Amino acid sequence: MNGVFAAVLTPMKADLSPDHGALVGHCRWLLDQGCDGLSVLGTTGEANSLSVGERLDILDALAQSEIPCQALLPGTGCPALPDTVRLSRRAIEIGAPGVLMLPPFFYKNVSDDGLFASYCQVIEAVGDSRLRVYLYHFPKMSAVPINLSLIERLLKRYPEVIAGVKDSSGDLANMTAMVRAFPGFKVFSGSDEAFLPLLKEGGAGCVTAFCNVAPQLAARVYGKRSEEASQRITQVRMTVSAYPQIAALKAVMAHYAKDKSWLNIRPPLTRLSDDQAQALFKALDGIGFAPPPPPEPAL
């Protein structure tokens, strides 16, 4: 797996249940706009505000659509090991070539031995040779970092299963160290600023939230190693990230798609205020940004 993966937003209905039809439409649009893959059920997709049953239903809905399951990189890491196992099994069953797995993130200051045991338990319990795990390093959000020594232990134990990592730390030096330490290990940037520099060091691609609104820019960074596209998507990211990120991205989708259902977001996250939204749109206009024509509202 290589290339541009969108950290996919989850559209919600008015009752705040996941909107499967809108999600399928958004995923189709992302692929049409140049994304190589779709990382559903991640941080940007509000996965940790969804029940395991809701997440399984989303995987099934995608599997029953025309979206190619080989393009999926679903998030499956949960605080409870049985939930991680259940989601990872379903991802394999529908044909996803890999899963993006947070460490169990409720308990803090846990040892590497504990994290190693956790990943081993999941891999053994899934018990399927098709399983490919992409570790999810996001210490700012999870407060449970995945360091190089842990990766080394896991690769020695499961060289065929531990396939790569999404590094959302924003630390290019850490990403580069992983590329250099583990040949063949797929290192994806979770930040747009580090995407092009990481590619130049041998990185595999990106998994970022801003692919939701700027997929063509990300595709140009990957396909053409475009400095201009890298600077542009970073500019968009900095503009939008002045506000709560997921709410802001949903506001951008609602504004440009002229579909207010995109504003639906599950608590504890909240919508942008009207003043925030108008300030955001003014700022985007100020940098001359507009996304490609968004997907049509789901019927």
C-alpha positions as CSV (number, residue, x, y, z in Angstrom):
1,M,0.0,0.0,0.0
2,N,1.3,3.4,-1.0
3,G,0.0,6.8,-1.9
4,V,-2.7,9.2,-0.8
5,F,-5.2,8.0,1.8
6,A,-8.0,10.2,3.0
7,A,-8.7,10.2,6.7
8,V,-12.4,10.0,5.8
9,L,-15.0,12.2,7.5
10,T,-18.2,10.3,8.6
11,P,-21.4,12.0,7.4
12,M,-24.2,11.9,10.0
13,K,-27.9,12.0,9.7
14,A,-30.1,14.5,11.7
15,D,-30.4,11.9,14.5
16,L,-26.5,11.7,14.5
17,S,-26.5,8.1,13.2
18,P,-23.9,7.4,10.4
19,D,-25.2,8.2,7.0
20,H,-24.1,5.2,4.9
21,G,-25.3,6.6,1.6
22,A,-23.5,9.9,2.0
23,L,-20.4,8.1,3.2
24,V,-20.3,5.9,0.1
25,G,-20.8,9.0,-2.1
26,H,-18.0,10.8,-0.4
27,C,-15.7,7.8,-0.7
28,R,-16.5,7.5,-4.4
29,W,-15.7,11.2,-4.8
30,L,-12.4,11.0,-3.0
31,L,-11.3,8.1,-5.2
32,D,-12.4,10.0,-8.3
33,Q,-10.4,13.1,-7.2
34,G,-7.2,11.2,-7.0
35,C,-7.0,9.4,-3.6
36,D,-5.4,6.0,-3.7
37,G,-7.2,4.8,-0.5
38,L,-9.7,5.5,2.2
39,S,-8.9,5.4,5.9
40,V,-12.4,5.2,7.3
41,L,-13.2,4.9,11.0
42,G,-10.2,7.0,12.2
43,T,-9.9,10.1,14.3
44,T,-11.3,12.4,11.6
45,G,-14.2,9.9,11.1
46,E,-15.2,10.3,14.8
47,A,-14.8,6.6,15.2
48,N,-14.3,6.8,18.9
49,S,-17.7,8.4,19.2
50,L,-19.2,5.4,17.4
51,S,-20.2,2.0,18.9
52,V,-18.5,-1.1,17.7
53,G,-21.8,-2.1,16.1
54,E,-22.0,1.2,14.2
55,R,-18.5,0.7,12.9
56,L,-19.2,-2.8,11.8
57,D,-22.3,-1.6,10.0
58,I,-20.2,1.0,8.2
59,L,-17.7,-1.6,7.0
60,D,-20.6,-3.8,5.8
61,A,-22.2,-0.8,4.0
62,L,-19.0,-0.1,2.2
63,A,-18.5,-3.7,1.3
64,Q,-22.0,-3.8,-0.2
65,S,-21.4,-0.7,-2.3
66,E,-19.3,-0.2,-5.4
67,I,-16.3,1.1,-3.3
68,P,-13.4,-1.3,-3.9
69,C,-12.6,-2.8,-0.5
70,Q,-8.9,-3.1,-1.5
71,A,-8.8,0.7,-1.2
72,L,-9.8,0.6,2.5
73,L,-7.6,1.1,5.5
74,P,-10.1,1.0,8.4
75,G,-9.3,2.1,11.9
76,T,-9.8,-0.8,14.3
77,G,-7.9,0.1,17.4
78,C,-10.0,0.3,20.6
79,P,-9.3,0.4,24.3
80,A,-10.8,-3.1,24.7
81,L,-8.9,-5.9,22.9
82,P,-12.0,-7.9,22.0
83,D,-13.4,-4.9,20.1
84,T,-10.2,-4.4,18.2
85,V,-10.2,-8.1,17.3
86,R,-13.8,-8.0,16.1
87,L,-13.3,-5.0,13.9
88,S,-10.0,-6.3,12.5
89,R,-11.6,-9.6,11.6
90,R,-14.5,-7.9,9.8
91,A,-12.1,-5.6,7.9
92,I,-10.2,-8.7,6.7
93,E,-13.5,-10.5,5.8
94,I,-14.6,-7.7,3.5
95,G,-11.3,-7.6,1.7
96,A,-9.4,-4.6,3.3
97,P,-5.7,-5.1,2.7
98,G,-4.8,-3.6,6.0
99,V,-6.1,-2.0,9.3
100,L,-4.9,1.1,11.1
101,M,-4.6,0.2,14.7
102,L,-4.3,2.6,17.6
103,P,-2.8,1.2,20.8
104,P,-5.3,0.7,23.7
105,F,-5.4,4.3,24.7
106,F,-7.3,4.7,28.0
107,Y,-4.5,3.7,30.4
108,K,-1.5,6.1,30.3
109,N,2.1,5.6,31.0
110,V,1.9,1.9,30.1
111,S,5.1,0.0,29.4
112,D,6.4,-1.2,26.0
113,D,5.9,-4.7,27.4
114,G,2.2,-4.0,27.9
115,L,1.8,-2.5,24.4
116,F,3.7,-5.4,22.9
117,A,1.5,-7.9,24.7
118,S,-1.6,-6.0,23.5
119,Y,-0.7,-6.1,19.8
120,C,0.4,-9.7,20.1
121,Q,-2.9,-10.6,21.7
122,V,-4.9,-9.0,18.9
123,I,-2.8,-10.6,16.2
124,E,-3.0,-14.1,17.7
125,A,-6.8,-13.7,18.4
126,V,-7.5,-12.6,14.8
127,G,-5.5,-15.6,13.7
128,D,-5.6,-14.8,10.0
129,S,-2.6,-14.8,7.7
130,R,-4.2,-12.0,5.7
131,L,-4.0,-9.5,8.6
132,R,-1.7,-6.6,7.9
133,V,-1.4,-4.0,10.7
134,Y,-0.5,-0.4,10.3
135,L,0.3,1.1,13.7
136,Y,-1.2,4.4,14.5
137,H,1.2,6.8,16.3
138,F,-0.8,9.8,17.5
139,P,0.6,10.7,20.9
140,K,-1.1,14.1,21.1
141,M,-4.5,12.4,21.0
142,S,-4.0,9.0,22.4
143,A,-1.2,9.9,24.9
144,V,0.2,6.4,24.2
145,P,3.2,6.7,21.9
146,I,4.5,4.0,19.7
147,N,8.3,4.2,19.8
148,L,11.0,2.6,17.5
149,S,12.0,0.0,20.0
150,L,8.4,-1.3,20.2
151,I,8.1,-1.4,16.4
152,E,11.4,-3.3,16.2
153,R,10.1,-5.9,18.7
154,L,6.8,-6.3,16.8
155,L,8.6,-6.6,13.4
156,K,10.8,-9.4,14.8
157,R,7.8,-11.2,16.1
158,Y,5.4,-10.6,13.2
159,P,7.5,-9.6,10.1
160,E,4.6,-10.4,7.7
161,V,1.8,-8.8,9.8
162,I,3.3,-5.5,11.0
163,A,3.2,-3.6,7.7
164,G,3.6,0.1,8.5
165,V,2.7,3.1,10.5
166,K,0.7,6.3,10.3
167,D,2.7,8.9,12.2
168,S,0.5,11.8,13.2
169,S,3.0,13.3,15.6
170,G,4.1,15.9,13.0
171,D,7.7,15.0,13.9
172,L,9.4,14.5,10.5
173,A,12.6,13.4,12.3
174,N,10.7,10.5,13.9
175,M,9.1,9.5,10.6
176,T,12.5,9.6,8.8
177,A,14.1,7.5,11.6
178,M,11.4,4.8,11.0
179,V,12.0,4.8,7.3
180,R,15.8,4.4,7.8
181,A,15.5,1.9,10.6
182,F,13.1,-0.5,9.0
183,P,13.5,-1.1,5.3
184,G,10.3,-2.1,3.6
185,F,8.2,-0.8,6.5
186,K,5.5,1.6,5.1
187,V,5.7,5.0,6.8
188,F,2.7,7.3,6.2
189,S,2.6,10.9,7.3
190,G,-0.4,12.1,9.2
191,S,0.4,15.7,8.6
192,D,0.4,17.6,5.3
193,E,3.5,19.6,6.1
194,A,5.6,16.5,6.5
195,F,4.2,14.6,3.5
196,L,6.5,15.8,0.7
197,P,9.7,15.8,2.9
198,L,8.8,12.2,4.0
199,L,8.3,11.1,0.4
200,K,11.8,12.4,-0.4
201,E,13.2,10.2,2.4
202,G,11.4,7.1,1.1
203,G,8.0,7.4,2.9
204,A,5.0,5.5,1.6
205,G,2.5,8.4,1.4
206,C,0.0,10.2,3.6
207,V,-3.2,9.6,5.6
208,T,-4.6,13.0,6.3
209,A,-7.8,14.8,7.1
210,F,-7.3,17.5,4.5
211,C,-7.6,15.1,1.7
212,N,-11.4,15.4,2.4
213,V,-11.4,18.9,1.0
214,A,-8.2,19.0,-1.1
215,P,-7.7,15.6,-2.6
216,Q,-6.3,16.8,-5.9
217,L,-3.6,18.8,-4.1
218,A,-2.5,15.7,-2.1
219,A,-2.5,13.6,-5.3
220,R,-0.2,16.2,-7.0
221,V,2.2,16.1,-4.0
222,Y,2.4,12.3,-4.3
223,G,2.3,11.9,-8.1
224,K,4.4,14.9,-9.1
225,R,6.4,15.6,-5.9
226,S,5.0,19.1,-6.4
227,E,6.4,21.7,-4.0
228,E,3.6,24.1,-5.0
229,A,0.9,21.6,-4.2
230,S,2.7,20.9,-0.9
231,Q,2.8,24.5,0.1
232,R,-0.8,25.0,-1.0
233,I,-2.3,22.1,1.0
234,T,-0.3,23.2,4.0
235,Q,-1.7,26.7,3.7
236,V,-5.2,25.2,3.6
237,R,-4.5,23.1,6.6
238,M,-3.2,26.0,8.6
239,T,-6.2,28.1,7.7
240,V,-8.8,25.4,8.6
241,S,-6.9,24.3,11.7
242,A,-7.4,27.7,13.3
243,Y,-10.7,26.2,14.3
244,P,-11.7,22.8,15.8
245,Q,-10.5,20.5,12.9
246,I,-13.3,18.0,12.4
247,A,-16.1,20.6,12.8
248,A,-14.2,22.9,10.5
249,L,-13.8,20.3,7.8
250,K,-17.5,19.4,8.0
251,A,-18.4,23.1,7.7
252,V,-16.2,23.4,4.6
253,M,-18.0,20.3,3.1
254,A,-21.4,21.7,4.0
255,H,-20.5,25.1,2.5
256,Y,-19.1,24.0,-0.8
257,A,-21.5,21.1,-1.3
258,K,-24.5,23.3,-0.3
259,D,-25.6,20.4,2.0
260,K,-26.2,21.3,5.6
261,S,-26.3,17.7,6.7
262,W,-22.5,17.8,6.6
263,L,-22.7,20.0,9.7
264,N,-24.0,17.1,11.8
265,I,-21.4,16.0,14.4
266,R,-21.6,13.8,17.4
267,P,-21.1,15.2,20.9
268,P,-18.8,15.9,22.6
269,L,-17.7,17.6,19.4
270,T,-19.8,20.6,18.4
271,R,-20.4,22.6,15.2
272,L,-18.6,25.8,14.5
273,S,-20.6,28.9,15.5
274,D,-22.0,30.9,12.6
275,D,-19.4,33.6,13.3
276,Q,-16.6,31.0,13.2
277,A,-17.9,29.5,10.0
278,Q,-18.2,32.8,8.3
279,A,-14.7,33.8,9.4
280,L,-13.4,30.4,8.1
281,F,-15.0,30.8,4.7
282,K,-13.7,34.4,4.4
283,A,-10.2,33.2,5.2
284,L,-10.4,30.4,2.6
285,D,-11.7,33.0,0.1
286,G,-8.7,35.1,1.1
287,I,-6.2,32.5,0.0
288,G,-8.2,31.7,-3.1
289,F,-9.2,28.2,-2.1
290,A,-12.2,26.2,-3.2
291,P,-12.3,22.4,-3.4
292,P,-13.2,20.6,-6.5
293,P,-17.0,20.2,-7.0
294,P,-18.1,18.1,-4.0
295,P,-20.2,15.0,-4.2
296,E,-23.9,15.5,-4.7
297,P,-26.1,15.2,-1.6
298,A,-27.2,11.6,-0.9
299,L,-30.8,10.9,-1.9
